[in-house]
Amino acid sequence: MKKVVAAVQSSYIPWKGYFDLIRAVDEFILLDDAQFTKRDWRSRNRIKTPHGLLWLTIPVKVKGRFRQRICDTEINDPSWKERHWKTIRHNHAQAQYFATYHSFFEELYLGTTAQCLSQVNYRFVRAVCDLLGIRTRLVWSWDYGAVSSGTRRLVELCLRAGASEYLSGPRARSYLDEGAFRAAGIRVRYASYDGYPEYKQLFPPFEHAVSVLDLIFNEGPDAVRYLKCL
């Protein structure tokens, strides 16, 4: 039987393309035993405001020059969730469906108790998937115990997951060793993030590369219509 798998690091309130990738596969592997990178999507994302794009960043502890895995990265200031929710509420209050989802996201933020970045990201990704009706299985990379590195590690994860096809983000095309997948009998396909339709969005000009929360607050139950299912 055909089984499509994708493997990507967890991200904080990621953009719609991230959820499109999840929606397009049978199993989505969170690669959070990969190295944490500062000023990246792992701990931050953007929202729209009347004054332009604004970064929301979860403050985390960074252990100097030593290699630090995402799953080992701890949050540095527990008050981040109140600050982020206040900022989101202030800038999305006029969106058509903000009132509809206000209580859902307020509880999601203020009820967050995890001190590990991976767990926080998982909480938000899982909740948004449920809201969008995405039923893809989410697993952690360490659930499969893969020990290789680079492309070989992705191949090993796919084999252990029983995948027949690997769906990759488009940027990996320049470095992914497709031959290693072919040797394992796994087809490689690349997602495309081109051609997304615009939706009703506050504060023009339109911007695709913002948190999926923007799409949900502006389009509500119609939000899934603006995913392409790559």
FILUM-14438 format. One record per residue (C-alpha): residue number from 1; x, z, y. Coordinates in pm, whole numbers, plus 50000, padded with zeros to 5 digits. Example, Ala and Ser with C-alpha at 12.3 -4.5 7.8 and 13.67 -1.06 7.14 Angstrom:
// residues 2
   i     x     z     y
   1 51230 50780 49550
   2 51367 50714 49894
END
This chain:
// residues 230
   i     x     z     y
   1 50000 50000 50000
   2 50113 49928 50355
   3 50220 50232 50556
   4 50345 50204 50914
   5 50566 50477 51058
   6 50719 50541 51401
   7 50979 50806 51489
   8 51030 50925 51848
   9 51135 51245 52024
  10 50853 51458 52161
  11 50776 51420 52531
  12 50595 51627 52790
  13 50246 51491 52881
  14 50375 51137 52807
  15 50242 50809 52940
  16 49973 50598 52770
  17 50228 50381 52587
  18 50345 50684 52388
  19 49992 50740 52261
  20 49950 50370 52195
  21 50252 50392 51965
  22 50102 50692 51785
  23 49767 50516 51753
  24 49927 50204 51604
  25 50089 50381 51306
  26 49982 50578 51002
  27 50241 50853 51054
  28 50431 50955 51365
  29 50756 51147 51314
  30 50873 51372 51598
  31 51254 51347 51610
  32 51309 51684 51771
  33 51626 51769 51585
  34 51783 51502 51806
  35 51995 51600 52105
  36 51819 51726 52415
  37 51895 51522 52725
  38 51851 51655 53076
  39 51638 51474 53335
  40 51454 51286 53062
  41 51098 51255 52932
  42 51149 51541 52686
  43 51083 51802 52957
  44 50925 51615 53245
  45 50682 51345 53350
  46 50526 51196 53661
  47 50186 51219 53826
  48 50041 51037 54126
  49 49986 51213 54457
  50 49876 51095 54804
  51 50245 51097 54896
  52 50375 50900 54598
  53 50498 50987 54251
  54 50583 51349 54173
  55 50790 51483 53882
  56 50655 51781 53688
  57 50947 51941 53504
  58 50944 52225 53253
  59 51243 52449 53333
  60 51459 52494 53024
  61 51778 52672 52925
  62 52072 52435 52885
  63 52371 52561 52688
  64 52660 52410 52879
  65 52844 52117 52723
  66 52749 52201 52364
  67 52513 51977 52173
  68 52164 52119 52202
  69 51874 51998 51992
  70 51529 51951 52141
  71 51381 52191 51887
  72 51631 52460 51996
  73 51560 52417 52367
  74 51389 52721 52519
  75 51181 52743 52834
  76 51350 52926 53117
  77 51053 53031 53332
  78 50714 53117 53176
  79 50533 53062 53508
  80 50584 52683 53484
  81 50239 52637 53328
  82 50051 52792 53621
  83 50252 52586 53870
  84 50199 52262 53682
  85 49828 52317 53635
  86 49781 52402 54004
  87 49964 52081 54103
  88 49765 51869 53858
  89 49438 52020 53972
  90 49522 51965 54339
  91 49616 51599 54295
  92 49350 51493 54043
  93 49050 51687 54170
  94 48893 51374 54320
  95 48926 51169 54001
  96 48589 51068 53856
  97 48622 51267 53532
  98 48840 51557 53642
  99 48547 51800 53635
 100 48460 51684 53283
 101 48803 51777 53146
 102 48892 52059 53384
 103 48821 52342 53139
 104 48990 52163 52849
 105 49320 52115 53030
 106 49308 52448 53211
 107 49292 52625 52875
 108 49560 52395 52737
 109 49796 52494 53016
 110 49714 52857 53078
 111 49673 52932 52707
 112 50021 52806 52625
 113 50239 53087 52489
 114 50517 52894 52314
 115 50870 52941 52449
 116 51015 52638 52269
 117 50996 52297 52439
 118 50915 52118 52113
 119 50617 52342 52047
 120 50482 52296 52399
 121 50516 51918 52375
 122 50346 51917 52035
 123 50057 52125 52171
 124 49990 51873 52448
 125 50044 51561 52236
 126 49814 51689 51960
 127 49544 51787 52210
 128 49550 51449 52386
 129 49542 51267 52052
 130 49230 51463 51959
 131 49074 51384 52295
 132 49141 51011 52252
 133 49022 51008 51893
 134 49368 50937 51751
 135 49388 51066 51394
 136 49747 50968 51313
 137 49942 51224 51111
 138 50208 51401 51321
 139 50509 51547 51139
 140 50849 51685 51230
 141 51164 51500 51125
 142 51298 51808 50946
 143 50994 51810 50721
 144 51170 51533 50530
 145 51516 51689 50533
 146 51699 51367 50630
 147 52070 51425 50690
 148 52204 51082 50790
 149 52256 50967 51149
 150 52167 50665 51362
 151 51971 50382 51202
 152 52051 50511 50855
 153 51866 50831 50937
 154 51558 50639 51049
 155 51570 50439 50725
 156 51598 50759 50525
 157 51302 50911 50706
 158 51095 50599 50645
 159 51182 50600 50275
 160 51090 50965 50237
 161 50765 50904 50425
 162 50683 50611 50197
 163 50683 50359 50483
 164 50668 49985 50432
 165 50698 49911 50804
 166 50876 50077 51095
 167 50729 50034 51444
 168 50993 50084 51711
 169 50986 50107 52086
 170 51109 49787 52258
 171 51431 49937 52394
 172 51570 49995 52044
 173 51593 49621 51984
 174 51944 49618 52135
 175 52092 49875 51897
 176 51874 49908 51587
 177 52039 49782 51268
 178 51754 49579 51122
 179 51967 49487 50822
 180 51965 49847 50704
 181 51585 49844 50706
 182 51568 49510 50526
 183 51804 49640 50257
 184 51561 49926 50200
 185 51262 49692 50185
 186 51117 49809 50516
 187 50991 49565 50778
 188 51081 49633 51143
 189 50839 49553 51423
 190 50878 49621 51796
 191 50604 49748 52022
 192 50537 49571 52351
 193 50428 49761 52657
 194 50346 49448 52855
 195 49998 49346 52956
 196 49829 49680 53004
 197 49511 49643 53212
 198 49479 49839 53534
 199 49211 50105 53564
 200 49050 50298 53845
 201 49338 50503 53984
 202 49367 50726 54288
 203 49631 50668 54555
 204 49728 50297 54544
 205 49935 50100 54466
 206 49864 50109 54093
 207 50131 50265 53870
 208 50134 50236 53490
 209 50428 50470 53422
 210 50260 50804 53483
 211 50132 51076 53251
 212 49835 50988 53032
 213 49646 51264 53214
 214 49598 51016 53500
 215 49416 50774 53269
 216 49200 51048 53119
 217 49094 51196 53453
 218 49014 50853 53599
 219 48847 50683 53303
 220 48721 50971 53091
 221 48554 50858 52767
 222 48658 50499 52840
 223 49029 50591 52848
 224 49095 50460 52496
 225 48983 50113 52608
 226 49300 50095 52817
 227 49524 50141 52514
 228 49629 49823 52336
 229 49702 49954 51985
 230 50034 49769 51968
END
